[in-house]
Amino acid sequence: MQVVTKNESDKDRVIRAVIAVILIGFYFALPSSVNASIANIGLIVAGVLLFNAISGTCMIYRAFGINTCPIPENKN
């Protein structure tokens, strides 16, 4: 039984991981004068994107019925 089905293509996963790494880098690189709540929101978004990239599942895609995974070939 599969609880979470993969609904992201590898391209989606790489893009999400890159954006997450950039957001994490901004969190540590920007001076503390930047509003702390904005920085924390960015870090939370990065965490969600990183989770999506690792798991291959996006709950928003799932809610809207979007699936960007390539269709598996029939081996007949």
PyMOL Python script that loads the backbone (N, CA, C, O; Angstrom):
from pymol import cmd

cmd.read_pdbstr("""\
ATOM      1  N   MET A   1       0.838  -1.182   0.000  1.00  0.00           N
ATOM      2  CA  MET A   1       0.000   0.000   0.000  1.00  0.00           C
ATOM      3  C   MET A   1       0.880   1.240   0.000  1.00  0.00           C
ATOM      4  O   MET A   1       1.761   1.401   0.844  1.00  0.00           O
ATOM      5  N   GLN A   2       0.625   2.093  -0.946  1.00  0.00           N
ATOM      6  CA  GLN A   2       1.420   3.305  -1.075  1.00  0.00           C
ATOM      7  C   GLN A   2       0.618   4.492  -0.543  1.00  0.00           C
ATOM      8  O   GLN A   2      -0.442   4.821  -1.076  1.00  0.00           O
ATOM      9  N   VAL A   3       1.132   5.131   0.510  1.00  0.00           N
ATOM     10  CA  VAL A   3       0.419   6.247   1.126  1.00  0.00           C
ATOM     11  C   VAL A   3       0.544   7.493   0.267  1.00  0.00           C
ATOM     12  O   VAL A   3      -0.442   8.186   0.014  1.00  0.00           O
ATOM     13  N   VAL A   4       1.759   7.774  -0.178  1.00  0.00           N
ATOM     14  CA  VAL A   4       2.014   8.975  -0.967  1.00  0.00           C
ATOM     15  C   VAL A   4       2.544   8.547  -2.327  1.00  0.00           C
ATOM     16  O   VAL A   4       3.562   7.860  -2.413  1.00  0.00           O
ATOM     17  N   THR A   5       1.854   8.951  -3.389  1.00  0.00           N
ATOM     18  CA  THR A   5       2.301   8.601  -4.728  1.00  0.00           C
ATOM     19  C   THR A   5       3.123   9.739  -5.308  1.00  0.00           C
ATOM     20  O   THR A   5       2.837  10.913  -5.076  1.00  0.00           O
ATOM     21  N   LYS A   6       4.129   9.379  -6.053  1.00  0.00           N
ATOM     22  CA  LYS A   6       4.994  10.370  -6.682  1.00  0.00           C
ATOM     23  C   LYS A   6       4.217  11.074  -7.793  1.00  0.00           C
ATOM     24  O   LYS A   6       3.636  10.424  -8.662  1.00  0.00           O
ATOM     25  N   ASN A   7       4.211  12.410  -7.756  1.00  0.00           N
ATOM     26  CA  ASN A   7       3.500  13.153  -8.793  1.00  0.00           C
ATOM     27  C   ASN A   7       4.333  14.297  -9.364  1.00  0.00           C
ATOM     28  O   ASN A   7       3.790  15.214  -9.980  1.00  0.00           O
ATOM     29  N   GLU A   8       5.646  14.245  -9.163  1.00  0.00           N
ATOM     30  CA  GLU A   8       6.549  15.257  -9.712  1.00  0.00           C
ATOM     31  C   GLU A   8       7.569  14.589 -10.622  1.00  0.00           C
ATOM     32  O   GLU A   8       8.067  13.501 -10.333  1.00  0.00           O
ATOM     33  N   SER A   9       7.868  15.259 -11.715  1.00  0.00           N
ATOM     34  CA  SER A   9       8.921  14.758 -12.589  1.00  0.00           C
ATOM     35  C   SER A   9      10.276  15.087 -11.968  1.00  0.00           C
ATOM     36  O   SER A   9      10.367  15.873 -11.026  1.00  0.00           O
ATOM     37  N   ASP A  10      11.315  14.479 -12.506  1.00  0.00           N
ATOM     38  CA  ASP A  10      12.662  14.752 -12.006  1.00  0.00           C
ATOM     39  C   ASP A  10      13.040  16.211 -12.206  1.00  0.00           C
ATOM     40  O   ASP A  10      13.749  16.793 -11.385  1.00  0.00           O
ATOM     41  N   LYS A  11      12.568  16.799 -13.294  1.00  0.00           N
ATOM     42  CA  LYS A  11      12.841  18.215 -13.566  1.00  0.00           C
ATOM     43  C   LYS A  11      12.228  19.096 -12.472  1.00  0.00           C
ATOM     44  O   LYS A  11      12.882  20.015 -11.978  1.00  0.00           O
ATOM     45  N   ASP A  12      10.990  18.823 -12.098  1.00  0.00           N
ATOM     46  CA  ASP A  12      10.330  19.555 -11.013  1.00  0.00           C
ATOM     47  C   ASP A  12      11.115  19.429  -9.712  1.00  0.00           C
ATOM     48  O   ASP A  12      11.302  20.406  -8.987  1.00  0.00           O
ATOM     49  N   ARG A  13      11.566  18.223  -9.433  1.00  0.00           N
ATOM     50  CA  ARG A  13      12.280  17.974  -8.183  1.00  0.00           C
ATOM     51  C   ARG A  13      13.592  18.746  -8.129  1.00  0.00           C
ATOM     52  O   ARG A  13      13.941  19.302  -7.088  1.00  0.00           O
ATOM     53  N   VAL A  14      14.318  18.786  -9.238  1.00  0.00           N
ATOM     54  CA  VAL A  14      15.585  19.520  -9.273  1.00  0.00           C
ATOM     55  C   VAL A  14      15.343  21.015  -9.099  1.00  0.00           C
ATOM     56  O   VAL A  14      16.064  21.682  -8.357  1.00  0.00           O
ATOM     57  N   ILE A  15      14.332  21.538  -9.782  1.00  0.00           N
ATOM     58  CA  ILE A  15      14.022  22.972  -9.673  1.00  0.00           C
ATOM     59  C   ILE A  15      13.657  23.322  -8.234  1.00  0.00           C
ATOM     60  O   ILE A  15      14.116  24.338  -7.713  1.00  0.00           O
ATOM     61  N   ARG A  16      12.846  22.506  -7.591  1.00  0.00           N
ATOM     62  CA  ARG A  16      12.454  22.766  -6.203  1.00  0.00           C
ATOM     63  C   ARG A  16      13.655  22.700  -5.272  1.00  0.00           C
ATOM     64  O   ARG A  16      13.770  23.517  -4.358  1.00  0.00           O
ATOM     65  N   ALA A  17      14.547  21.747  -5.488  1.00  0.00           N
ATOM     66  CA  ALA A  17      15.730  21.629  -4.640  1.00  0.00           C
ATOM     67  C   ALA A  17      16.647  22.836  -4.804  1.00  0.00           C
ATOM     68  O   ALA A  17      17.184  23.345  -3.820  1.00  0.00           O
ATOM     69  N   VAL A  18      16.828  23.297  -6.036  1.00  0.00           N
ATOM     70  CA  VAL A  18      17.689  24.463  -6.282  1.00  0.00           C
ATOM     71  C   VAL A  18      17.104  25.706  -5.620  1.00  0.00           C
ATOM     72  O   VAL A  18      17.832  26.471  -4.987  1.00  0.00           O
ATOM     73  N   ILE A  19      15.800  25.914  -5.760  1.00  0.00           N
ATOM     74  CA  ILE A  19      15.161  27.076  -5.132  1.00  0.00           C
ATOM     75  C   ILE A  19      15.284  26.991  -3.610  1.00  0.00           C
ATOM     76  O   ILE A  19      15.522  28.004  -2.953  1.00  0.00           O
ATOM     77  N   ALA A  20      15.126  25.800  -3.050  1.00  0.00           N
ATOM     78  CA  ALA A  20      15.249  25.626  -1.603  1.00  0.00           C
ATOM     79  C   ALA A  20      16.657  25.962  -1.129  1.00  0.00           C
ATOM     80  O   ALA A  20      16.824  26.635  -0.112  1.00  0.00           O
ATOM     81  N   VAL A  21      17.663  25.503  -1.851  1.00  0.00           N
ATOM     82  CA  VAL A  21      19.050  25.798  -1.469  1.00  0.00           C
ATOM     83  C   VAL A  21      19.322  27.297  -1.553  1.00  0.00           C
ATOM     84  O   VAL A  21      20.014  27.851  -0.698  1.00  0.00           O
ATOM     85  N   ILE A  22      18.787  27.951  -2.570  1.00  0.00           N
ATOM     86  CA  ILE A  22      18.964  29.403  -2.707  1.00  0.00           C
ATOM     87  C   ILE A  22      18.302  30.131  -1.538  1.00  0.00           C
ATOM     88  O   ILE A  22      18.895  31.047  -0.969  1.00  0.00           O
ATOM     89  N   LEU A  23      17.084  29.735  -1.174  1.00  0.00           N
ATOM     90  CA  LEU A  23      16.396  30.372  -0.052  1.00  0.00           C
ATOM     91  C   LEU A  23      17.138  30.153   1.265  1.00  0.00           C
ATOM     92  O   LEU A  23      17.217  31.062   2.091  1.00  0.00           O
ATOM     93  N   ILE A  24      17.673  28.967   1.462  1.00  0.00           N
ATOM     94  CA  ILE A  24      18.449  28.695   2.673  1.00  0.00           C
ATOM     95  C   ILE A  24      19.717  29.542   2.679  1.00  0.00           C
ATOM     96  O   ILE A  24      20.115  30.062   3.721  1.00  0.00           O
ATOM     97  N   GLY A  25      20.349  29.679   1.519  1.00  0.00           N
ATOM     98  CA  GLY A  25      21.536  30.533   1.415  1.00  0.00           C
ATOM     99  C   GLY A  25      21.224  31.981   1.739  1.00  0.00           C
ATOM    100  O   GLY A  25      21.995  32.642   2.436  1.00  0.00           O
ATOM    101  N   PHE A  26      20.089  32.487   1.236  1.00  0.00           N
ATOM    102  CA  PHE A  26      19.674  33.856   1.558  1.00  0.00           C
ATOM    103  C   PHE A  26      19.447  34.021   3.056  1.00  0.00           C
ATOM    104  O   PHE A  26      19.787  35.055   3.631  1.00  0.00           O
ATOM    105  N   TYR A  27      18.877  33.009   3.678  1.00  0.00           N
ATOM    106  CA  TYR A  27      18.598  33.085   5.115  1.00  0.00           C
ATOM    107  C   TYR A  27      19.890  33.311   5.907  1.00  0.00           C
ATOM    108  O   TYR A  27      19.920  34.115   6.839  1.00  0.00           O
ATOM    109  N   PHE A  28      20.946  32.603   5.533  1.00  0.00           N
ATOM    110  CA  PHE A  28      22.201  32.728   6.273  1.00  0.00           C
ATOM    111  C   PHE A  28      23.083  33.872   5.783  1.00  0.00           C
ATOM    112  O   PHE A  28      23.912  34.373   6.542  1.00  0.00           O
ATOM    113  N   ALA A  29      22.921  34.292   4.533  1.00  0.00           N
ATOM    114  CA  ALA A  29      23.806  35.309   3.963  1.00  0.00           C
ATOM    115  C   ALA A  29      23.342  36.734   4.225  1.00  0.00           C
ATOM    116  O   ALA A  29      24.169  37.638   4.342  1.00  0.00           O
ATOM    117  N   LEU A  30      22.040  36.948   4.318  1.00  0.00           N
ATOM    118  CA  LEU A  30      21.535  38.302   4.503  1.00  0.00           C
ATOM    119  C   LEU A  30      21.777  38.773   5.930  1.00  0.00           C
ATOM    120  O   LEU A  30      21.746  37.980   6.871  1.00  0.00           O
ATOM    121  N   PRO A  31      22.017  40.062   6.081  1.00  0.00           N
ATOM    122  CA  PRO A  31      22.246  40.586   7.436  1.00  0.00           C
ATOM    123  C   PRO A  31      20.989  40.472   8.293  1.00  0.00           C
ATOM    124  O   PRO A  31      19.878  40.351   7.777  1.00  0.00           O
ATOM    125  N   SER A  32      21.179  40.511   9.585  1.00  0.00           N
ATOM    126  CA  SER A  32      20.051  40.345  10.502  1.00  0.00           C
ATOM    127  C   SER A  32      19.109  41.541  10.499  1.00  0.00           C
ATOM    128  O   SER A  32      18.065  41.510  11.150  1.00  0.00           O
ATOM    129  N   SER A  33      19.473  42.600   9.767  1.00  0.00           N
ATOM    130  CA  SER A  33      18.594  43.765   9.702  1.00  0.00           C
ATOM    131  C   SER A  33      17.345  43.493   8.865  1.00  0.00           C
ATOM    132  O   SER A  33      16.365  44.234   8.941  1.00  0.00           O
ATOM    133  N   VAL A  34      17.389  42.431   8.070  1.00  0.00           N
ATOM    134  CA  VAL A  34      16.207  42.040   7.302  1.00  0.00           C
ATOM    135  C   VAL A  34      15.159  41.550   8.305  1.00  0.00           C
ATOM    136  O   VAL A  34      15.491  40.892   9.292  1.00  0.00           O
ATOM    137  N   ASN A  35      13.920  41.870   8.045  1.00  0.00           N
ATOM    138  CA  ASN A  35      12.840  41.490   8.952  1.00  0.00           C
ATOM    139  C   ASN A  35      12.908  39.990   9.252  1.00  0.00           C
ATOM    140  O   ASN A  35      12.894  39.167   8.337  1.00  0.00           O
ATOM    141  N   ALA A  36      12.981  39.648  10.525  1.00  0.00           N
ATOM    142  CA  ALA A  36      13.163  38.257  10.934  1.00  0.00           C
ATOM    143  C   ALA A  36      11.989  37.376  10.516  1.00  0.00           C
ATOM    144  O   ALA A  36      12.190  36.213  10.167  1.00  0.00           O
ATOM    145  N   SER A  37      10.780  37.904  10.544  1.00  0.00           N
ATOM    146  CA  SER A  37       9.634  37.067  10.179  1.00  0.00           C
ATOM    147  C   SER A  37       9.658  36.716   8.695  1.00  0.00           C
ATOM    148  O   SER A  37       9.274  35.610   8.314  1.00  0.00           O
ATOM    149  N   ILE A  38      10.105  37.649   7.854  1.00  0.00           N
ATOM    150  CA  ILE A  38      10.222  37.359   6.421  1.00  0.00           C
ATOM    151  C   ILE A  38      11.286  36.288   6.196  1.00  0.00           C
ATOM    152  O   ILE A  38      11.099  35.380   5.386  1.00  0.00           O
ATOM    153  N   ALA A  39      12.398  36.399   6.911  1.00  0.00           N
ATOM    154  CA  ALA A  39      13.464  35.405   6.781  1.00  0.00           C
ATOM    155  C   ALA A  39      12.980  34.033   7.238  1.00  0.00           C
ATOM    156  O   ALA A  39      13.299  33.024   6.609  1.00  0.00           O
ATOM    157  N   ASN A  40      12.221  33.984   8.316  1.00  0.00           N
ATOM    158  CA  ASN A  40      11.710  32.701   8.812  1.00  0.00           C
ATOM    159  C   ASN A  40      10.687  32.096   7.860  1.00  0.00           C
ATOM    160  O   ASN A  40      10.656  30.879   7.679  1.00  0.00           O
ATOM    161  N   ILE A  41       9.859  32.920   7.256  1.00  0.00           N
ATOM    162  CA  ILE A  41       8.899  32.420   6.266  1.00  0.00           C
ATOM    163  C   ILE A  41       9.645  31.825   5.075  1.00  0.00           C
ATOM    164  O   ILE A  41       9.264  30.772   4.563  1.00  0.00           O
ATOM    165  N   GLY A  42      10.708  32.499   4.634  1.00  0.00           N
ATOM    166  CA  GLY A  42      11.523  31.971   3.543  1.00  0.00           C
ATOM    167  C   GLY A  42      12.142  30.639   3.895  1.00  0.00           C
ATOM    168  O   GLY A  42      12.234  29.749   3.049  1.00  0.00           O
ATOM    169  N   LEU A  43      12.569  30.493   5.142  1.00  0.00           N
ATOM    170  CA  LEU A  43      13.161  29.236   5.586  1.00  0.00           C
ATOM    171  C   LEU A  43      12.110  28.121   5.628  1.00  0.00           C
ATOM    172  O   LEU A  43      12.410  26.978   5.285  1.00  0.00           O
ATOM    173  N   ILE A  44      10.906  28.438   6.038  1.00  0.00           N
ATOM    174  CA  ILE A  44       9.822  27.444   6.048  1.00  0.00           C
ATOM    175  C   ILE A  44       9.472  27.019   4.625  1.00  0.00           C
ATOM    176  O   ILE A  44       9.280  25.833   4.357  1.00  0.00           O
ATOM    177  N   VAL A  45       9.389  27.989   3.715  1.00  0.00           N
ATOM    178  CA  VAL A  45       9.114  27.674   2.305  1.00  0.00           C
ATOM    179  C   VAL A  45      10.216  26.776   1.749  1.00  0.00           C
ATOM    180  O   VAL A  45       9.941  25.824   1.019  1.00  0.00           O
ATOM    181  N   ALA A  46      11.468  27.087   2.100  1.00  0.00           N
ATOM    182  CA  ALA A  46      12.589  26.259   1.646  1.00  0.00           C
ATOM    183  C   ALA A  46      12.458  24.838   2.176  1.00  0.00           C
ATOM    184  O   ALA A  46      12.744  23.880   1.457  1.00  0.00           O
ATOM    185  N   GLY A  47      12.031  24.694   3.420  1.00  0.00           N
ATOM    186  CA  GLY A  47      11.845  23.362   3.994  1.00  0.00           C
ATOM    187  C   GLY A  47      10.776  22.563   3.271  1.00  0.00           C
ATOM    188  O   GLY A  47      10.945  21.371   3.014  1.00  0.00           O
ATOM    189  N   VAL A  48       9.672  23.227   2.945  1.00  0.00           N
ATOM    190  CA  VAL A  48       8.587  22.554   2.217  1.00  0.00           C
ATOM    191  C   VAL A  48       9.062  22.142   0.824  1.00  0.00           C
ATOM    192  O   VAL A  48       8.805  21.023   0.381  1.00  0.00           O
ATOM    193  N   LEU A  49       9.757  23.053   0.136  1.00  0.00           N
ATOM    194  CA  LEU A  49      10.258  22.732  -1.201  1.00  0.00           C
ATOM    195  C   LEU A  49      11.259  21.584  -1.156  1.00  0.00           C
ATOM    196  O   LEU A  49      11.253  20.715  -2.028  1.00  0.00           O
ATOM    197  N   LEU A  50      12.114  21.580  -0.142  1.00  0.00           N
ATOM    198  CA  LEU A  50      13.105  20.514  -0.015  1.00  0.00           C
ATOM    199  C   LEU A  50      12.421  19.173   0.271  1.00  0.00           C
ATOM    200  O   LEU A  50      12.818  18.144  -0.277  1.00  0.00           O
ATOM    201  N   PHE A  51      11.405  19.184   1.121  1.00  0.00           N
ATOM    202  CA  PHE A  51      10.640  17.958   1.381  1.00  0.00           C
ATOM    203  C   PHE A  51       9.995  17.446   0.099  1.00  0.00           C
ATOM    204  O   PHE A  51      10.033  16.250  -0.191  1.00  0.00           O
ATOM    205  N   ASN A  52       9.399  18.363  -0.670  1.00  0.00           N
ATOM    206  CA  ASN A  52       8.772  17.980  -1.937  1.00  0.00           C
ATOM    207  C   ASN A  52       9.798  17.403  -2.902  1.00  0.00           C
ATOM    208  O   ASN A  52       9.524  16.418  -3.587  1.00  0.00           O
ATOM    209  N   ALA A  53      10.976  18.011  -2.959  1.00  0.00           N
ATOM    210  CA  ALA A  53      12.013  17.534  -3.877  1.00  0.00           C
ATOM    211  C   ALA A  53      12.497  16.141  -3.488  1.00  0.00           C
ATOM    212  O   ALA A  53      12.733  15.299  -4.355  1.00  0.00           O
ATOM    213  N   ILE A  54      12.644  15.898  -2.198  1.00  0.00           N
ATOM    214  CA  ILE A  54      13.139  14.598  -1.746  1.00  0.00           C
ATOM    215  C   ILE A  54      12.069  13.515  -1.907  1.00  0.00           C
ATOM    216  O   ILE A  54      12.364  12.410  -2.362  1.00  0.00           O
ATOM    217  N   SER A  55      10.830  13.836  -1.533  1.00  0.00           N
ATOM    218  CA  SER A  55       9.770  12.825  -1.569  1.00  0.00           C
ATOM    219  C   SER A  55       9.186  12.614  -2.967  1.00  0.00           C
ATOM    220  O   SER A  55       8.660  11.542  -3.267  1.00  0.00           O
ATOM    221  N   GLY A  56       9.281  13.645  -3.825  1.00  0.00           N
ATOM    222  CA  GLY A  56       8.701  13.529  -5.162  1.00  0.00           C
ATOM    223  C   GLY A  56       7.202  13.728  -5.178  1.00  0.00           C
ATOM    224  O   GLY A  56       6.538  13.414  -6.166  1.00  0.00           O
ATOM    225  N   THR A  57       6.668  14.250  -4.086  1.00  0.00           N
ATOM    226  CA  THR A  57       5.228  14.449  -3.969  1.00  0.00           C
ATOM    227  C   THR A  57       4.924  15.886  -3.583  1.00  0.00           C
ATOM    228  O   THR A  57       5.537  16.437  -2.669  1.00  0.00           O
ATOM    229  N   CYS A  58       3.976  16.486  -4.282  1.00  0.00           N
ATOM    230  CA  CYS A  58       3.518  17.835  -3.968  1.00  0.00           C
ATOM    231  C   CYS A  58       2.036  17.744  -3.624  1.00  0.00           C
ATOM    232  O   CYS A  58       1.229  17.296  -4.439  1.00  0.00           O
ATOM    233  N   MET A  59       1.686  18.168  -2.422  1.00  0.00           N
ATOM    234  CA  MET A  59       0.287  18.073  -1.990  1.00  0.00           C
ATOM    235  C   MET A  59      -0.617  19.023  -2.776  1.00  0.00           C
ATOM    236  O   MET A  59      -1.794  18.723  -2.975  1.00  0.00           O
ATOM    237  N   ILE A  60      -0.090  20.154  -3.221  1.00  0.00           N
ATOM    238  CA  ILE A  60      -0.889  21.071  -4.041  1.00  0.00           C
ATOM    239  C   ILE A  60      -1.190  20.419  -5.387  1.00  0.00           C
ATOM    240  O   ILE A  60      -2.319  20.491  -5.873  1.00  0.00           O
ATOM    241  N   TYR A  61      -0.182  19.779  -5.994  1.00  0.00           N
ATOM    242  CA  TYR A  61      -0.424  19.035  -7.235  1.00  0.00           C
ATOM    243  C   TYR A  61      -1.496  17.972  -6.997  1.00  0.00           C
ATOM    244  O   TYR A  61      -2.394  17.788  -7.819  1.00  0.00           O
ATOM    245  N   ARG A  62      -1.393  17.284  -5.874  1.00  0.00           N
ATOM    246  CA  ARG A  62      -2.334  16.208  -5.570  1.00  0.00           C
ATOM    247  C   ARG A  62      -3.757  16.747  -5.421  1.00  0.00           C
ATOM    248  O   ARG A  62      -4.708  16.123  -5.893  1.00  0.00           O
ATOM    249  N   ALA A  63      -3.908  17.905  -4.768  1.00  0.00           N
ATOM    250  CA  ALA A  63      -5.235  18.498  -4.565  1.00  0.00           C
ATOM    251  C   ALA A  63      -5.885  18.889  -5.890  1.00  0.00           C
ATOM    252  O   ALA A  63      -7.101  18.778  -6.049  1.00  0.00           O
ATOM    253  N   PHE A  64      -5.065  19.350  -6.842  1.00  0.00           N
ATOM    254  CA  PHE A  64      -5.600  19.776  -8.135  1.00  0.00           C
ATOM    255  C   PHE A  64      -5.545  18.678  -9.194  1.00  0.00           C
ATOM    256  O   PHE A  64      -5.958  18.905 -10.331  1.00  0.00           O
ATOM    257  N   GLY A  65      -5.047  17.501  -8.847  1.00  0.00           N
ATOM    258  CA  GLY A  65      -4.994  16.390  -9.787  1.00  0.00           C
ATOM    259  C   GLY A  65      -3.912  16.526 -10.843  1.00  0.00           C
ATOM    260  O   GLY A  65      -4.022  15.947 -11.924  1.00  0.00           O
ATOM    261  N   ILE A  66      -2.866  17.286 -10.539  1.00  0.00           N
ATOM    262  CA  ILE A  66      -1.769  17.485 -11.487  1.00  0.00           C
ATOM    263  C   ILE A  66      -0.731  16.392 -11.268  1.00  0.00           C
ATOM    264  O   ILE A  66      -0.409  16.050 -10.130  1.00  0.00           O
ATOM    265  N   ASN A  67      -0.214  15.850 -12.357  1.00  0.00           N
ATOM    266  CA  ASN A  67       0.828  14.837 -12.288  1.00  0.00           C
ATOM    267  C   ASN A  67       1.817  15.113 -13.406  1.00  0.00           C
ATOM    268  O   ASN A  67       1.468  15.002 -14.582  1.00  0.00           O
ATOM    269  N   THR A  68       3.047  15.472 -13.058  1.00  0.00           N
ATOM    270  CA  THR A  68       4.059  15.772 -14.070  1.00  0.00           C
ATOM    271  C   THR A  68       5.035  14.618 -14.268  1.00  0.00           C
ATOM    272  O   THR A  68       6.035  14.764 -14.970  1.00  0.00           O
ATOM    273  N   CYS A  69       4.750  13.472 -13.653  1.00  0.00           N
ATOM    274  CA  CYS A  69       5.603  12.299 -13.862  1.00  0.00           C
ATOM    275  C   CYS A  69       5.427  11.800 -15.286  1.00  0.00           C
ATOM    276  O   CYS A  69       4.325  11.832 -15.834  1.00  0.00           O
ATOM    277  N   PRO A  70       6.521  11.336 -15.884  1.00  0.00           N
ATOM    278  CA  PRO A  70       6.370  10.754 -17.219  1.00  0.00           C
ATOM    279  C   PRO A  70       5.532   9.476 -17.138  1.00  0.00           C
ATOM    280  O   PRO A  70       5.588   8.740 -16.153  1.00  0.00           O
ATOM    281  N   ILE A  71       4.768   9.235 -18.180  1.00  0.00           N
ATOM    282  CA  ILE A  71       3.912   8.053 -18.228  1.00  0.00           C
ATOM    283  C   ILE A  71       4.794   6.824 -18.440  1.00  0.00           C
ATOM    284  O   ILE A  71       5.581   6.782 -19.386  1.00  0.00           O
ATOM    285  N   PRO A  72       4.665   5.820 -17.561  1.00  0.00           N
ATOM    286  CA  PRO A  72       5.485   4.618 -17.741  1.00  0.00           C
ATOM    287  C   PRO A  72       5.100   3.885 -19.024  1.00  0.00           C
ATOM    288  O   PRO A  72       3.928   3.817 -19.395  1.00  0.00           O
ATOM    289  N   GLU A  73       6.115   3.342 -19.688  1.00  0.00           N
ATOM    290  CA  GLU A  73       5.875   2.639 -20.944  1.00  0.00           C
ATOM    291  C   GLU A  73       5.283   1.267 -20.673  1.00  0.00           C
ATOM    292  O   GLU A  73       5.648   0.606 -19.701  1.00  0.00           O
ATOM    293  N   ASN A  74       4.368   0.841 -21.534  1.00  0.00           N
ATOM    294  CA  ASN A  74       3.791  -0.492 -21.461  1.00  0.00           C
ATOM    295  C   ASN A  74       4.791  -1.481 -22.031  1.00  0.00           C
ATOM    296  O   ASN A  74       5.286  -1.286 -23.141  1.00  0.00           O
ATOM    297  N   LYS A  75       5.096  -2.537 -21.292  1.00  0.00           N
ATOM    298  CA  LYS A  75       6.059  -3.536 -21.768  1.00  0.00           C
ATOM    299  C   LYS A  75       5.302  -4.774 -22.232  1.00  0.00           C
ATOM    300  O   LYS A  75       5.304  -5.804 -21.559  1.00  0.00           O
ATOM    301  N   ASN A  76       4.664  -4.663 -23.375  1.00  0.00           N
ATOM    302  CA  ASN A  76       3.914  -5.796 -23.942  1.00  0.00           C
ATOM    303  C   ASN A  76       4.651  -6.386 -25.099  1.00  0.00           C
ATOM    304  O   ASN A  76       4.179  -7.347 -25.706  1.00  0.00           O
TER     305      ASN A  76
END
""", "prot")
cmd.dss("prot")
cmd.show_as("cartoon", "prot")
cmd.util.cbc("prot")
cmd.orient("prot")
